[in-house]
Amino acid sequence: MAAATPTSYTDQIVYTDEVAEFSPEVVEEMRSHLAKYPADRTRSALIPLLFVIQRERGYVDNAGVNFLAKFLNLEVTDVWETATFYSMFNLREIGRHHIQICKTLSCKIMGEPDITDHICSKLGIHPGETTADGKFTVSLVECLGSCGTAPMMQIGFDYHEDLTIEKVDKILEDCK
């Protein structure tokens, strides 16, 4: 086993030869996604299949990546380069509520640093960490495409825009 160079997003990925196993129903679901693309373009199914891996395993792990590489007849590095490029794929276990705070220019100008500091202080963690009870993970991410309503964050698939400290407190309370 060899470890990758840790980054703030990937933490540490340990590469193994383990290949995930899935139920026949999940494999059939993957085949149905694959059928949407031309036979010579299997890589096009990678993003929806990574979502299936993440749903089934809780995050995109090495065994899931190895499965997809074999399933799509791709190199493992082909799968990893997609999984590590998009912040929507979690490469480690995350809390039940994944708070993704946009850190790019519009949000930063409109108050993201104060929002991030407040959330982290209230939860007792730093960006990239998960609370001890496993309820919350905070991540700083690239543009979430809501620049006109900055600052904003995403929890799960829900956008929370025009954030203020008061709005953040209410959102966090509703998550408990």
Summary of the structure (lengths in Angstrom):
residues: 176
radius of gyration: 17.8
end to end distance: 38.6
largest distance: 51.6
contacts: 492
relative contact order: 0.12
helix: 47%
strand: 14%
